[in-house]
Amino acid sequence: MEYKTLEADYVEYGNNKFLEISKKKVEPDGNIFLSILKGYYTLEGEKRYQRGLGIPYDKEIVEQMIEKMRAIVSDSTASTEDAETEVKEE
């Protein structure tokens, strides 16, 4: 199976790390999906990918994900350490 990248944008973070957010098409069947890939740059500046997540190409699903991420990020009642402790306890 081959994938054709239709659109891509990047979020740089940390030391030589990035997230790639892209819209891809599966060849030859033509299905389109969204992809979030995590990667890093080598010393030579080449991109290396570590992990990825495929998301259905559906506006409602994307809007729900954005809403939930915003809610998690904007929750100022718990510090990062508190949030990590709560996740580990579950």
N, CA and C atoms as an extended XYZ file, in Angstrom:
270
Properties=species:S:1:pos:R:3:atomname:S:1:resname:S:1:resid:I:1 pbc="F F F"
N         0.844       -1.168        0.000 N   MET     1
C         0.000        0.000        0.000 CA  MET     1
C         0.892        1.235        0.000 C   MET     1
N         0.555        2.191       -0.827 N   GLU     2
C         1.312        3.433       -0.905 CA  GLU     2
C         0.420        4.597       -0.508 C   GLU     2
N         1.067        5.638       -0.001 N   TYR     3
C         0.348        6.831        0.437 CA  TYR     3
C         0.887        8.038       -0.305 C   TYR     3
N        -0.020        8.887       -0.746 N   LYS     4
C         0.373       10.137       -1.387 CA  LYS     4
C         0.004       11.271       -0.434 C   LYS     4
N         0.970       12.106       -0.076 N   THR     5
C         0.712       13.242        0.805 CA  THR     5
C         0.104       14.365       -0.021 C   THR     5
N        -1.112       14.778        0.344 N   LEU     6
C        -1.809       15.847       -0.366 CA  LEU     6
C        -1.491       17.213        0.225 C   LEU     6
N        -1.332       17.262        1.542 N   GLU     7
C        -1.005       18.492        2.265 CA  GLU     7
C        -0.252       18.112        3.516 C   GLU     7
N         0.671       18.977        3.952 N   ALA     8
C         1.385       18.696        5.198 CA  ALA     8
C         1.840       20.002        5.828 C   ALA     8
N         1.838       20.019        7.150 N   ASP     9
C         2.356       21.147        7.913 CA  ASP     9
C         3.059       20.580        9.133 C   ASP     9
N         3.924       21.378        9.735 N   TYR    10
C         4.769       20.878       10.816 CA  TYR    10
C         4.692       21.767       12.041 C   TYR    10
N         4.807       21.134       13.202 N   VAL    11
C         4.926       21.829       14.482 CA  VAL    11
C         6.270       21.406       15.057 C   VAL    11
N         7.169       22.375       15.196 N   GLU    12
C         8.490       22.094       15.753 CA  GLU    12
C         8.403       22.228       17.271 C   GLU    12
N         9.085       21.358       17.997 N   TYR    13
C         9.100       21.464       19.453 CA  TYR    13
C        10.351       20.772       19.983 C   TYR    13
N        10.693       21.098       21.229 N   GLY    14
C        11.836       20.441       21.869 CA  GLY    14
C        13.119       20.617       21.087 C   GLY    14
N        14.023       19.675       21.274 N   ASN    15
C        15.316       19.717       20.620 CA  ASN    15
C        15.289       18.810       19.387 C   ASN    15
N        15.126       19.417       18.200 N   ASN    16
C        15.119       18.677       16.931 CA  ASN    16
C        13.926       17.744       16.771 C   ASN    16
N        12.787       18.051       17.371 N   LYS    17
C        11.603       17.205       17.256 CA  LYS    17
C        10.523       17.939       16.467 C   LYS    17
N         9.611       17.162       15.893 N   PHE    18
C         8.510       17.769       15.154 CA  PHE    18
C         7.293       16.851       15.143 C   PHE    18
N         6.150       17.463       14.868 N   LEU    19
C         4.921       16.748       14.563 CA  LEU    19
C         4.565       17.110       13.129 C   LEU    19
N         4.200       16.114       12.349 N   GLU    20
C         3.734       16.365       10.991 CA  GLU    20
C         2.235       16.113       10.976 C   GLU    20
N         1.481       17.120       10.580 N   ILE    21
C         0.035       16.978       10.438 CA  ILE    21
C        -0.234       17.007        8.937 C   ILE    21
N        -0.837       15.930        8.417 N   SER    22
C        -0.987       15.853        6.970 CA  SER    22
C        -2.299       15.201        6.558 C   SER    22
N        -2.633       15.458        5.301 N   LYS    23
C        -3.771       14.807        4.655 CA  LYS    23
C        -3.172       13.886        3.611 C   LYS    23
N        -3.534       12.603        3.682 N   LYS    24
C        -2.943       11.616        2.780 CA  LYS    24
C        -4.016       10.833        2.042 C   LYS    24
N        -3.593       10.298        0.923 N   LYS    25
C        -4.474        9.495        0.083 CA  LYS    25
C        -3.842        8.118       -0.086 C   LYS    25
N        -4.657        7.085        0.133 N   VAL    26
C        -4.194        5.716       -0.050 CA  VAL    26
C        -4.259        5.399       -1.542 C   VAL    26
N        -3.155        4.918       -2.076 N   GLU    27
C        -3.118        4.534       -3.481 CA  GLU    27
C        -3.211        3.017       -3.567 C   GLU    27
N        -3.942        2.406       -4.380 N   PRO    28
C        -4.701        2.972       -5.489 CA  PRO    28
C        -6.180        3.195       -5.179 C   PRO    28
N        -6.666        2.869       -3.965 N   ASP    29
C        -8.119        2.930       -3.729 CA  ASP    29
C        -8.669        4.344       -3.529 C   ASP    29
N        -7.827        5.323       -3.239 N   GLY    30
C        -8.268        6.709       -3.178 CA  GLY    30
C        -8.830        7.177       -1.850 C   GLY    30
N        -8.853        6.317       -0.822 N   ASN    31
C        -9.336        6.761        0.485 CA  ASN    31
C        -8.424        7.852        1.038 C   ASN    31
N        -9.040        8.868        1.657 N   ILE    32
C        -8.283        9.980        2.236 CA  ILE    32
C        -8.406        9.913        3.751 C   ILE    32
N        -7.305       10.200        4.428 N   PHE    33
C        -7.292       10.239        5.887 CA  PHE    33
C        -6.320       11.304        6.358 C   PHE    33
N        -6.442       11.676        7.625 N   LEU    34
C        -5.517       12.618        8.249 CA  LEU    34
C        -4.486       11.821        9.026 C   LEU    34
N        -3.299       12.387        9.134 N   SER    35
C        -2.211       11.698        9.794 CA  SER    35
C        -1.470       12.665       10.705 C   SER    35
N        -1.156       12.216       11.905 N   ILE    36
C        -0.288       12.966       12.810 CA  ILE    36
C         0.904       12.067       13.080 C   ILE    36
N         2.079       12.524       12.671 N   LEU    37
C         3.298       11.751       12.830 CA  LEU    37
C         4.267       12.475       13.756 C   LEU    37
N         4.940       11.720       14.588 N   LYS    38
C         5.942       12.262       15.494 CA  LYS    38
C         7.308       11.875       14.956 C   LYS    38
N         8.242       12.825       14.964 N   GLY    39
C         9.559       12.512       14.447 CA  GLY    39
C        10.635       13.422       15.005 C   GLY    39
N        11.829       13.240       14.469 N   TYR    40
C        12.979       14.047       14.895 CA  TYR    40
C        13.887       14.259       13.690 C   TYR    40
N        14.825       15.208       13.825 N   TYR    41
C        15.807       15.476       12.791 CA  TYR    41
C        17.130       14.830       13.175 C   TYR    41
N        17.766       14.188       12.221 N   THR    42
C        19.086       13.610       12.463 CA  THR    42
C        20.112       14.741       12.494 C   THR    42
N        21.336       14.428       12.834 N   LEU    43
C        22.411       15.422       12.830 CA  LEU    43
C        22.632       16.008       11.433 C   LEU    43
N        22.275       15.223       10.413 N   GLU    44
C        22.399       15.678        9.024 CA  GLU    44
C        21.186       16.499        8.580 C   GLU    44
N        20.203       16.649        9.463 N   GLY    45
C        19.006       17.423        9.142 CA  GLY    45
C        17.905       16.642        8.452 C   GLY    45
N        18.059       15.330        8.340 N   GLU    46
C        17.034       14.496        7.710 CA  GLU    46
C        15.923       14.174        8.709 C   GLU    46
N        14.712       14.057        8.201 N   LYS    47
C        13.572       13.712        9.052 CA  LYS    47
C        13.531       12.212        9.279 C   LYS    47
N        13.277       11.833       10.515 N   ARG    48
C        13.061       10.429       10.871 CA  ARG    48
C        11.752       10.365       11.631 C   ARG    48
N        10.913        9.417       11.257 N   TYR    49
C         9.602        9.286       11.879 CA  TYR    49
C         9.625        8.165       12.908 C   TYR    49
N         8.938        8.412       14.050 N   GLN    50
C         8.901        7.431       15.126 CA  GLN    50
C         7.545        6.756       15.240 C   GLN    50
N         6.508        7.529       15.273 N   ARG    51
C         5.154        6.993       15.486 CA  ARG    51
C         4.155        7.792       14.661 C   ARG    51
N         2.990        7.197       14.464 N   GLY    52
C         1.967        7.892       13.717 CA  GLY    52
C         0.561        7.499       14.158 C   GLY    52
N        -0.364        8.350       13.812 N   LEU    53
C        -1.763        8.135       14.135 CA  LEU    53
C        -2.595        8.533       12.923 C   LEU    53
N        -3.409        7.608       12.441 N   GLY    54
C        -4.315        7.902       11.344 CA  GLY    54
C        -5.685        8.261       11.885 C   GLY    54
N        -6.282        9.280       11.302 N   ILE    55
C        -7.578        9.785       11.761 CA  ILE    55
C        -8.520        9.848       10.557 C   ILE    55
N        -9.765        9.418       10.727 N   PRO    56
C       -10.705        9.496        9.601 CA  PRO    56
C       -10.823       10.938        9.086 C   PRO    56
N       -10.980       11.056        7.794 N   TYR    57
C       -11.149       12.367        7.166 CA  TYR    57
C       -12.606       12.788        7.335 C   TYR    57
N       -12.920       13.232        8.552 N   ASP    58
C       -14.288       13.566        8.938 CA  ASP    58
C       -14.245       14.830        9.796 C   ASP    58
N       -14.875       15.885        9.329 N   LYS    59
C       -14.829       17.180       10.006 CA  LYS    59
C       -15.330       17.098       11.449 C   LYS    59
N       -16.394       16.357       11.696 N   GLU    60
C       -16.949       16.249       13.052 CA  GLU    60
C       -15.953       15.596       14.015 C   GLU    60
N       -15.285       14.552       13.580 N   ILE    61
C       -14.305       13.877       14.435 CA  ILE    61
C       -13.151       14.819       14.746 C   ILE    61
N       -12.667       15.543       13.732 N   VAL    62
C       -11.560       16.485       13.938 CA  VAL    62
C       -11.980       17.587       14.913 C   VAL    62
N       -13.165       18.130       14.749 N   GLU    63
C       -13.638       19.185       15.655 CA  GLU    63
C       -13.763       18.670       17.090 C   GLU    63
N       -14.238       17.440       17.271 N   GLN    64
C       -14.324       16.857       18.616 CA  GLN    64
C       -12.935       16.689       19.235 C   GLN    64
N       -11.988       16.237       18.438 N   MET    65
C       -10.619       16.067       18.948 CA  MET    65
C       -10.027       17.408       19.371 C   MET    65
N       -10.215       18.442       18.544 N   ILE    66
C        -9.696       19.767       18.868 CA  ILE    66
C       -10.338       20.281       20.152 C   ILE    66
N       -11.644       20.116       20.273 N   GLU    67
C       -12.371       20.560       21.466 CA  GLU    67
C       -11.839       19.859       22.718 C   GLU    67
N       -11.633       18.563       22.632 N   LYS    68
C       -11.152       17.803       23.793 CA  LYS    68
C        -9.710       18.153       24.141 C   LYS    68
N        -8.869       18.384       23.136 N   MET    69
C        -7.487       18.791       23.414 CA  MET    69
C        -7.446       20.171       24.060 C   MET    69
N        -8.271       21.086       23.555 N   ARG    70
C        -8.332       22.428       24.165 CA  ARG    70
C        -8.783       22.347       25.620 C   ARG    70
N        -9.763       21.494       25.898 N   ALA    71
C       -10.256       21.347       27.269 CA  ALA    71
C        -9.157       20.807       28.181 C   ALA    71
N        -8.400       19.853       27.700 N   ILE    72
C        -7.317       19.276       28.509 CA  ILE    72
C        -6.231       20.311       28.755 C   ILE    72
N        -5.851       21.064       27.717 N   VAL    73
C        -4.786       22.055       27.843 CA  VAL    73
C        -5.224       23.233       28.715 C   VAL    73
N        -6.478       23.629       28.623 N   SER    74
C        -6.934       24.806       29.356 CA  SER    74
C        -7.305       24.512       30.806 C   SER    74
N        -7.285       23.252       31.199 N   ASP    75
C        -7.609       22.899       32.579 CA  ASP    75
C        -6.485       23.369       33.490 C   ASP    75
N        -6.634       24.567       34.024 N   SER    76
C        -5.568       25.146       34.850 CA  SER    76
C        -5.694       24.754       36.319 C   SER    76
N        -6.669       23.924       36.670 N   THR    77
C        -6.843       23.545       38.073 CA  THR    77
C        -5.843       22.502       38.525 C   THR    77
N        -5.270       21.746       37.576 N   ALA    78
C        -4.302       20.715       37.934 CA  ALA    78
C        -2.976       21.026       37.261 C   ALA    78
N        -1.910       20.880       37.996 N   SER    79
C        -0.586       21.065       37.408 CA  SER    79
C        -0.243       19.845       36.576 C   SER    79
N         0.817       19.938       35.808 N   THR    80
C         1.256       18.807       34.996 CA  THR    80
C         1.573       17.608       35.865 C   THR    80
N         2.206       17.824       37.003 N   GLU    81
C         2.540       16.718       37.896 CA  GLU    81
C         1.286       16.044       38.426 C   GLU    81
N         0.282       16.836       38.799 N   ASP    82
C        -0.978       16.266       39.282 CA  ASP    82
C        -1.631       15.424       38.192 C   ASP    82
N        -1.611       15.920       36.959 N   ALA    83
C        -2.227       15.193       35.851 CA  ALA    83
C        -1.522       13.866       35.616 C   ALA    83
N        -0.186       13.852       35.703 N   GLU    84
C         0.560       12.605       35.513 CA  GLU    84
C         0.232       11.610       36.605 C   GLU    84
N         0.091       12.085       37.842 N   THR    85
C        -0.239       11.198       38.951 CA  THR    85
C        -1.623       10.598       38.765 C   THR    85
N        -2.576       11.421       38.337 N   GLU    86
C        -3.942       10.915       38.144 CA  GLU    86
C        -3.977        9.847       37.069 C   GLU    86
N        -3.249       10.021       35.984 N   VAL    87
C        -3.245        9.037       34.908 CA  VAL    87
C        -2.648        7.714       35.395 C   VAL    87
N        -1.562        7.767       36.154 N   LYS    88
C        -0.912        6.571       36.634 CA  LYS    88
C        -1.795        5.794       37.606 C   LYS    88
N        -2.630        6.495       38.376 N   GLU    89
C        -3.480        5.847       39.374 CA  GLU    89
C        -4.645        5.104       38.744 C   GLU    89
N        -5.048        5.472       37.536 N   GLU    90
C        -6.222        4.848       36.895 CA  GLU    90
C        -5.973        3.467       36.504 C   GLU    90
